[in-house]
Amino acid sequence: MSAFLSGEMKDTVQMNPAGAYERFFSRKERQDLFRSWAGSASMWIKGGDAIWGNTTQAPDDEPGAIHTHGELVAFRQAQAVDVAGCNSTTTSLTSEQAGTWILEQTPSTFQKMLATNYSFGIERDEAVLERNDLDHTKWTNPLEVRLPNAPSMKMYCVYGHGKETERSYWYTTGGPEHDDITKDDMEQVCRDPSSRDCVDEQATLELPLAKQSLIDAAFTNDMITPKVRNGVKMGEGDGTVSVLSLGAMCVEGWKRPRWNPAGIKIVTVELPHRPVPSIPRGGANTSDHVDILGSTGLNEIILKVATGVGHEIADNYVSNIREYANRIEWD
């Protein structure tokens, strides 16, 4: 979500902002790039506050947390934020509020692309879920579409755990920047330059019309829960994807008939992240988001499934994903 809002993520804010990376591939350029990739929108957060929490709590909050991950975007100082046409001063936004806020700062072309190709809610009505089988906008959201009617099928959820992962963010405001929403309206062309009602569009677009929203990279605190690194609140996962995204549907969502009407058997295997420091990619026991492809544990599982002995694979948990999933508002 931070990539769509400000062109940032954990890896970029941990770099020196004055370094070559920022000079040659700026935050604004990264923001425009992410918004230009229609496929990247499939990673937009799904399920809203029912899955990701509210301003009081989130399913994956750690014991003793002084800030909840349910505040997907938080501000150390109250900010004036216009969400769905309602301007208010706030210190935090939930996933639903943040999604609306981000969309309102994107060009209409991006908004139209999103509306015609994707959906990000949660559907609990079984009749609607059945109709969604024929709605392509729902197919990338497991919360709005059912698994296939294939009772003999088996699914294996295998993922890593044990590496700090970005989960929510502290944001701040920067200097003014050009407003993409105004830029997007290119149909307002001046037909009669002699008319006093004619506005020079280019001159208008060169004015700084909006304040930047950016991750508060100056804020780091390892002494609180959750830890904050360069404005990023850290949670559990495989270093890239949150454990909620990795495992919630596997251990709970797909155990429910409305999303799994055929009763497909779901096996969940969490692989602990145990890298060898002296090996660049972590070695045989790494469970990093990408490096797990070379881990012994994952490849053993793949070979068992491919050779017809998948029944030997059993559930294995190293996180509290079952507890977290039970806190989600499924019903």
Buried (B, 14 or more C-beta within 10 A) or exposed (E): BBBBBBBBBBEBBEEEBEEEBBEEEEBBEBBBEBBEEEEEBBBBBBBBBBBBBBBEEBBBBBEEBEBBBBBBBBBEEEBEBEBEEEEEEBBBBBBBBBBBBBBBBBBEEBBEBBEEBBBBBBBBEEEEBEEBEEEEBBBBBBBBBBBEEEEEEEBBBBBBBBBBBBBBBBBBBEEEBBBBBBEBEEEEEEEEEEEEEEEEBEEEBEEEBBBBBBBBBEBBEEEEBBBBBBBBBBBBBBBBBBBBBBBBBBBBBBBEEBBBBBBBBBBBBBBBBBBEEEEEEBBEBBBBBEBBEBBEBBEEBBEBBEEEEBEEBEEBBBBBBBEBBEBBBBE
